[in-house]
Amino acid sequence: MPAPPSHISDYDPRFFRTCTFPLLRRLGYGTRVTINNGLPAGSPSATPLAISLSAWDESGSYLGTTDQIAELSPGEIVKLEAETLLDSLLPTEVEGDALATFHLVPEGLRGSTSTEVATKDLMAHMSASDDFVEFHQKPKGVITGVAYQTGPLNDARFGSSRSTVVQAPKVIVSDTVDTLFCLMNLSTSFDYDNQVEMDFWILGPDGKRITRGWVEVPPFTYRLVSMTETLERAGALDDFREAGGRGMFLGYSKNGTAVPLSLTRNRSSGAIACDHTLPPIFYLTSWGGETRLKANARLEQEFFSAPRDGDAVPTYTAIPATA
């Protein structure tokens, strides 16, 4: 597969450097984000970055974009309260969830709706450091978070093998604990319209295939998949709990990239263990092109070639904040 071009034209500068995250409103959590301009002064691609914020509702409908919130000098870090900033875009009476993106736009690209960007500059800012997304429960005050970065995804100009493999040995289910998988579908243009479909299995600790499901994630939104609900619908919840309530989530999407987060949550205390969930192979420089396509084909053949049985796993459920 050819390498990405050195320059990309007709690029929306609002997606030069982004931080995209779910708002877990229906679970009763607020969201704060520690976001950074990771390249220090003196780096070849270093530049001040202006921050604004966009949001989409649970159906993927665009809610709007704020004016400039702040400016980060090279190497500077700031913590922002997303809920407060979104008051004008996402009224408090809206009970559904939402997806939000912080846009970090270089000083020389502000005010442009389309420009040419150097791929090396995009990648330099994306790979400089992660951002930290923090969830805090109201009113109990439980705080948790996860560090990750969201670069230019679901854009054919950056490569043709857009797919997702999620390999997460952290399905934990008990009377009070559920593991939720959050799958975010995003791209580099407000006109993006591809719905990503993920097929998945829940496996037992011995590798036994417990139940299969699938989820559709519309563009510019996310879906939460409850492992408790998936097992319950399959009639396997009691047996899974009696066997220890531990297992693995194995997911595969071949028509797009979905950013996966796992949220193992105690419904009584509100505590959540969060992780950015991708298999180790995604962190290898050799993971791409034909290597990725061949591995995906092998995974599909082994786990996902047979037709799915039964109804679709519900993609969106009003999960109560407490048990």
C-alpha positions in Angstrom: 0.0 0.0 0.0 1.5 3.4 -0.9 2.5 5.8 1.8 0.3 8.8 2.6 1.1 11.9 0.5 3.5 14.4 1.9 0.8 17.1 1.6 -3.0 16.9 1.7 -5.1 19.6 0.0 -8.7 20.6 0.8 -8.2 19.8 4.5 -10.3 21.3 7.2 -7.9 22.9 9.6 -10.3 22.2 12.5 -9.2 18.6 12.3 -5.5 19.4 12.2 -5.2 18.2 15.9 -8.2 17.0 17.7 -9.3 15.4 21.0 -12.6 13.6 20.7 -14.5 12.1 23.7 -17.9 10.9 24.9 -20.1 12.9 27.3 -21.5 10.3 29.7 -24.4 12.4 30.7 -27.0 9.7 30.9 -24.7 7.8 33.4 -24.4 10.9 35.5 -20.8 12.0 34.8 -19.3 15.3 33.9 -16.2 15.5 31.7 -12.9 17.4 32.1 -10.1 17.2 29.5 -6.4 17.9 30.1 -5.3 18.9 26.6 -1.9 20.0 25.5 0.2 21.5 22.7 2.8 18.7 22.9 5.5 20.1 20.7 7.8 22.4 22.7 9.2 25.7 21.4 12.0 25.0 19.0 10.5 21.9 17.4 10.2 22.2 13.6 6.4 21.9 13.6 5.8 23.8 16.8 3.1 26.5 16.7 0.5 28.2 19.0 -2.8 26.3 18.8 -6.3 27.9 19.1 -8.9 25.7 20.8 -12.6 25.5 20.0 -15.2 22.8 20.8 -17.8 21.0 18.6 -20.6 18.6 19.7 -22.9 16.1 18.1 -26.0 14.5 19.7 -26.7 10.8 20.1 -28.0 10.6 16.5 -24.9 12.2 15.1 -26.6 15.6 14.4 -24.2 18.5 14.6 -25.0 20.9 17.5 -22.5 23.6 16.7 -19.0 24.9 17.4 -17.9 27.4 20.0 -15.8 30.4 19.4 -12.2 30.2 20.4 -11.9 29.0 24.0 -8.2 29.4 24.6 -4.8 29.4 23.0 -2.0 27.1 23.8 1.6 28.1 23.3 4.1 25.3 22.3 4.5 23.0 25.3 1.5 24.4 27.2 -1.2 22.3 28.9 -4.7 23.3 30.1 -7.6 21.5 31.8 -11.0 22.3 30.4 -14.5 21.6 31.8 -16.4 20.3 28.8 -19.9 20.5 30.3 -19.5 24.2 31.1 -18.1 25.1 27.7 -21.0 23.2 26.0 -23.8 25.0 27.8 -24.6 27.1 24.7 -24.5 24.1 22.4 -25.9 21.3 24.5 -28.7 22.6 26.8 -28.9 21.0 30.2 -32.5 19.7 29.5 -31.1 17.4 26.8 -30.9 14.0 28.5 -29.2 12.1 25.8 -25.5 11.5 25.4 -23.2 13.4 23.0 -19.9 13.3 21.3 -17.5 16.3 21.6 -14.3 17.3 19.9 -11.7 19.9 20.9 -10.2 21.4 17.8 -6.6 22.7 18.0 -5.9 24.9 15.0 -2.4 26.2 14.2 -1.9 30.0 14.2 -1.3 30.2 10.5 -4.5 28.3 9.6 -7.1 30.1 11.6 -10.1 31.4 9.8 -9.7 29.0 6.9 -12.3 26.4 6.0 -10.0 24.5 3.7 -6.2 24.4 3.3 -3.2 22.4 2.4 -1.4 20.7 5.2 1.9 18.8 5.5 1.4 15.2 6.6 4.5 15.4 8.7 3.1 18.4 10.7 -0.2 16.5 11.3 1.6 13.4 12.5 4.1 15.4 14.6 1.3 17.0 16.7 -0.7 13.8 16.9 2.1 11.7 18.2 3.6 14.3 20.6 1.5 13.2 23.5 -1.9 11.9 24.7 -4.7 13.9 26.1 -6.3 12.9 29.4 -10.1 12.6 29.5 -11.5 12.6 33.0 -15.0 11.6 34.1 -16.4 12.8 37.5 -19.6 11.5 38.9 -22.1 13.8 40.3 -22.8 14.1 43.2 -20.6 11.3 44.7 -17.4 12.8 43.3 -15.8 9.7 42.0 -13.1 10.6 39.5 -11.6 8.4 36.8 -10.0 8.9 33.4 -8.1 7.6 30.4 -5.3 9.0 28.2 -5.4 8.6 24.4 -5.2 10.6 21.2 -7.5 10.7 18.2 -5.7 11.5 14.9 -7.0 11.7 11.4 -9.3 8.7 11.2 -11.7 7.4 8.5 -10.1 9.5 5.8 -9.1 7.6 2.6 -6.2 10.0 2.0 -4.4 8.5 4.9 -4.7 4.9 3.9 -7.3 2.4 2.5 -7.3 -0.3 5.2 -9.7 1.4 7.6 -10.7 -1.2 10.1 -10.8 -1.9 13.8 -9.8 -4.8 16.0 -10.6 -4.7 19.7 -9.0 -7.3 21.9 -9.9 -6.6 25.5 -9.3 -9.2 28.2 -11.3 -7.2 30.7 -15.0 -8.1 30.5 -16.0 -8.1 34.2 -19.7 -8.8 35.1 -21.2 -9.2 38.6 -24.3 -8.2 40.5 -23.0 -4.6 40.9 -20.3 -4.4 38.1 -20.8 -4.1 34.4 -18.3 -3.5 31.6 -19.3 -1.1 28.9 -17.6 -0.7 25.6 -17.7 2.8 24.1 -17.2 2.9 20.4 -16.7 6.4 18.8 -17.0 7.0 15.0 -15.2 10.1 13.8 -13.3 11.5 10.9 -11.7 14.7 9.4 -14.6 16.4 7.8 -18.0 17.6 9.1 -19.5 16.0 5.9 -18.3 12.5 6.9 -21.3 10.1 6.7 -20.1 6.5 7.1 -21.8 4.3 9.6 -19.3 1.8 11.2 -20.5 -1.7 12.0 -18.6 -3.8 14.6 -19.1 -7.5 15.0 -18.0 -8.9 18.3 -17.7 -12.0 20.6 -17.7 -12.3 24.3 -15.2 -15.1 25.2 -14.8 -16.9 28.5 -11.4 -17.0 30.3 -10.7 -20.3 28.6 -11.3 -18.9 25.1 -14.8 -20.5 24.9 -17.2 -18.4 22.7 -20.0 -17.3 24.9 -22.1 -15.1 22.7 -21.9 -13.0 19.6 -23.3 -9.5 18.9 -23.0 -6.5 16.7 -23.4 -2.8 16.9 -23.8 0.1 14.4 -22.2 3.4 15.2 -23.5 6.4 13.2 -21.0 9.1 12.1 -19.9 11.6 14.7 -21.4 9.8 17.7 -20.7 6.9 19.9 -22.5 3.8 21.2 -22.2 2.1 24.6 -22.4 -1.7 24.5 -23.2 -3.3 27.9 -21.7 -6.7 28.5 -24.4 -7.5 31.1 -27.1 -6.7 28.7 -25.5 -8.6 25.9 -25.1 -11.7 28.0 -28.6 -11.4 29.5 -30.2 -11.3 26.0 -28.3 -14.4 25.0 -29.5 -16.2 28.1 -25.9 -16.6 29.3 -25.6 -14.1 32.1 -26.1 -16.4 35.1 -23.7 -19.0 33.8 -21.1 -16.4 33.0 -21.4 -14.9 36.5 -21.2 -18.4 38.2 -18.1 -19.2 36.2 -16.4 -16.1 37.7 -17.8 -13.3 35.7 -14.6 -12.7 33.7 -14.0 -12.8 30.0 -12.8 -11.1 26.9 -14.3 -8.8 24.3 -13.1 -9.5 20.7 -14.5 -7.0 18.2 -13.9 -6.5 14.5 -15.0 -3.8 12.1 -14.0 -3.9 8.4 -15.8 -0.9 7.1 -14.3 1.8 9.3 -12.3 2.8 12.4 -14.1 3.0 15.7 -12.2 4.4 18.6 -12.7 2.0 21.5 -12.8 2.7 25.2 -13.7 0.2 27.9 -15.5 1.3 31.0 -15.7 -1.2 33.8 -18.2 0.4 36.2 -19.5 -0.3 39.7 -23.1 0.8 39.5 -23.3 1.3 43.3 -20.2 3.4 44.0 -20.0 5.0 40.5 -16.3 4.0 40.2 -15.1 3.3 36.6 -11.9 1.7 35.4 -11.2 3.1 31.9 -8.9 2.0 29.2 -8.2 2.8 25.5 -8.7 -0.7 24.2 -6.7 -1.8 21.2 -4.6 -5.0 20.8 -0.8 -4.7 21.1 -0.3 -5.1 17.3 -1.8 -1.6 16.8 1.2 -0.1 18.6 3.8 -1.7 16.1 5.2 0.4 13.3 4.8 -2.6 11.0 1.1 -2.8 11.6 -0.3 -1.5 8.3 -0.9 -2.2 4.6 -0.8 -5.8 3.6 0.1 -7.1 7.1 -3.0 -5.5 8.5 -5.2 -6.8 5.7 -4.0 -10.3 6.0 -4.4 -10.4 9.8 -7.9 -9.0 9.5 -8.8 -11.6 6.9 -7.6 -14.4 9.2 -9.5 -13.0 12.1 -12.7 -12.7 10.0 -12.3 -16.3 8.8 -11.9 -17.7 12.3 -14.5 -15.7 14.2 -16.8 -13.7 11.9 -17.4 -15.6 8.6 -20.6 -17.4 9.7 -23.9 -15.5 9.6 -25.0 -13.9 12.8 -27.8 -15.6 14.7 -30.6 -13.8 16.5 -31.4 -10.1 16.9 -29.0 -7.2 16.8 -27.5 -6.2 20.1 -29.1 -2.9 21.2 -26.8 -0.1 20.4 -28.0 2.4 22.9 -29.6 1.8 26.3 -30.7 4.1 29.1 -28.4 2.6 31.8 -29.2 4.0 35.2 -26.5 5.8 37.1 -26.9 3.5 40.1 -28.1 -0.1 40.6 
